Amino acid sequence: MDLKLNGKTALITGGSSGIGLACAKTLFMEGVNVVIAADRDLESAEAEISSSSEKSGAKVVAIKADLSKGESFQPVAEAVIEKFGRLDILINCAGAARAGAFLELDGQDFLNAWTLKTLGYIRMTQAVLPHMIGRKDGRIINIIGAAAKTPPPTFLTGSTANAALVNFTKGLSKELAPKGIRINAISPAATRTERAITLARQTAQAKGITLEEALADSSSSIPIGRMIEPSEIAALAAFLLSDLASSITGAEIFIDGGQTPGI
């Protein structure tokens, strides 16, 4: 399937690990110039992306940025445009939230999650939109999470951030559609990343069980019996970013192995 993404430029926040890194590698293999913005593991991620394809012909750039700080976003967007002269794609993927029993969490735990993920996605979108609107073309994907619809009791910090971002994605899509810009959300269930191990460890502590038991519970709650692979999310992202999905905007698509109930 020819996605015709060759020559485009993508900015991926949180692109140095996990889902963001998988998206970066997939787009790079499609010939997309990839810029990852994160605050750690930049050199190793840049090398891993570059080595993922010998035939890509695209370039990889890593920008160190603390995306919990409001002043970080505009310089990142400007750096991408200065380097490549265009910014076609934004994938928002930077986010972290502490899991735990509700009474063991405090207001700062919620604020940290909302600031990095919810406000981070909003701020980065605001930073890139003037350029996209000027070109009358742009594609944005927000990596959110199935917890927005089915919030676990030990992950209210993340699930509340996710729910707000679903609302943001759907609402903004109506404003952007006439401007030639599409925005969609991908909501995975538990995904096989380092972040999933951290969350499982925190969940295990909250429930008084072992890490192995928490990981087993996470997998067994997914009907297909395993965690989601980052590469599966990246493949869907690439399709949604292509013109093959030109009529899809304002959508939230679940990659959850059949976990999310309801219709």
N, C-alpha and C positions, 0 to 999 in steps of 0.2 A: 504494500500500500504506500503510494507516494504522497506524503503529507505536504510537500511543497513548502517546507519551512526553511530551506537552504538560503543563507544570506541574511536572515533576520537576526535581531539582537534581543536577548532575554536577560532580564535582571531577576535573580532569585534570592530572596532573603532567607537566611538560615540555610544557605546552600552548601555548607561545609560538612554536613553529616545527615544521616537518616534519609527522610523523604526528599528533602531539598537537594541533597547530593545525588540521589537517584534521578530526580528530574533534570538536574544539570547534565548528567552523563547521557541521558536519553536524548535531550535536545542537541547536545554537542554532536552526537552520532548522526543526527538529522541535518548537520551542517549549520547549526545556529551558533552565533557568537554568544558566549555565556559569561555573564558577570555574576559572581556570588558575593553577597554582602553578609558578613558574620563577624563575630568577635573572637573566634578561636579556630584552630586547626586549618588555617587558610592555605598554608604551603602544601600540606599533605593532600588536601582536597583538590587544589589546583592541579597537582601532579596526577592524581587519580583520574580526574576528568580528562586531562590531556592525553593520557595513555589509553583511554577507553576506545579510541578509534584512530587508526593511522590514515584514514581516507577522508576525514571530516573536512579539512580545509578551513575550519573555523578557529576562532581564538578564544582563550579563556583568560579572564581577569578576575582577581580576587581583591575585594575592598574590605578593609577592617572597619567595622562600624558597630557602635553600641546602639542597638535599635530600641533600647529602653529610654533613650534620650531624644527629646523632640528636635534638637538641632542637628541630628545625624542624617535626616532623610533627604533634604534638598541637596546637600553636597553629593550624596551618592547618586541621585538621579542626574545631576549635572555632570558628574564624572563619566557616566555611561554615555551620555549624549556627546560629550567632548571627545571621547575615545572613538566612538563608532559612527557618530553623526545621526544616529537614530536609536529609538527604543520602542520595539514592537510588542514586547511581551513582558508582563510582570507576573511572577509567581510569588505570592506571599506565603512563607512557610516558617518564619521565625516565631517561636513561641515556646513557653515552658510554664508549667503550673505545678505547684506542690499538691500531692495527694495526701489525704489524711482524714481522720474523723473530724466532723464539723467543729466540735468543741475544742479540738486541739489546734485548730487554725485560728489565725487572728486577721484583723482587717488588712494588714500589710500583705499577707499571703494572697488575698483577693486582688488587692491593688497591683501587686507585682504581675499577676497573670493578666489582668486587664490592660495594664500599661504596655507590656511587651507585645502581647498578641493582638488584642482588640484595637488599641490605639495605634500600635505599630502597623497593622494592616491598613488602617484608615489613613495614617500619615504618609505611608509610602505610596498609596494610591493617589492621594492629593498631590504628591510631589511629581508623579509621572504624567498625570492626566493633561496638564496644559500642552505638553509635547504631543501626546496622542491625539488630542482634540485638534491641534494644528494640522496634523497629518491626516485627520479623518479616518484613522485606523488604529486599533489597539486591541490586545487580548489580555485579559487579567484572570488569573485563577487564584482563589483563596483556598489553601489547604486548611480545612476546619476540623471536623471530627464528629463521629456518630454520637458522641456524648451530648451534643447539642439537643438531640431529640430524646435520648434515653440516658439521662444523667445518673451515673453511679453515685451512691451516697458518699463515697470517699473521694470524689473528684469534682466537687462543686466549684472549686476555683476555675478549673478548665472548662467545665460544661457551661457555666454562665458566660464565660468569654466566648465560647463557641456559638451559643445561642444568639448573642448579640451580632456576631459576624454573619450568621445566616440572614438575619434581618437586614443588615447593611448590604449584603450582596444582592439580595432580591430587590430591595428598594432602589439602590443605585443603578441597577440594570435598566430600569425604565427611563432614567435620565440620560444614560449613555448610549442607548440603542440608536436614537436618531443621529448621533454623532459618529456612528460607525465603529463603536467600541463595544466589545462583548466582555461580560464578567460572569464567571461561574464559580461554584464551590464544589470541592471534592471533600467528602466526609468519610474517612476510613474508620474502621474499627481498630482494635489493638493491632499495631504494626510491628514487625520484627526489627526494632532499632535499639540503640543504646538507651534512648529515652524510655522505651517500654520497660527496660530492666529497672531503671530508676523508679518509675511509677509503681511497678510491681513490688519493689522493696518497700516503698512508702505505704502502699496498700497493705502489705503483709504486716507491717508494724501496727497499722490502725486496727487490723482485724485480729491480731494476735496469732498469726499463722506464719509458716515458713515462706521464704521467697519461692521455693519450688512449688509449694501449694498455690501461692498467688498466681504464678505463671500458668500452672495447670488449669486453675479456675478461669483465667483469661482466655485460654485456648478453647476450653470445653464449652464456654458460653457462645462460641461462634459455631454455627451449624456445620460448616465444612471441617471443623475440628482442628484448625490451625490459625495462627496469626496471619495477617495480611503481609505480603512482601512489598517493600518499597518500590520495586520495579513495576509492580502491577499498577500502582498509583501513578507512576511516571508515564506509563504507556497510555493511560486514560488522559492524563494532562496533555500529552503530545497530540492526541486526537482532538481534544477540545480546542486546542490552540490553532489547529489547522482550518483551512477553508471547508473541509469536509463537514465541519460542525458549524457552518456559518449561520444557521438558524437557531442555534442553542445559546441562549443567554438568560441570566437570572435563575439558572437551575442549580439545585443541590443534588449531586449524584453520590450515592453511597457505594463504597467498596467495603463491605462488611461481612461477607460470607453468609449472608442471609440472616444476620443477627437482629437488625432493626425491625421491631414489630409494626403492625399496622400497614395502611396503604397511603 
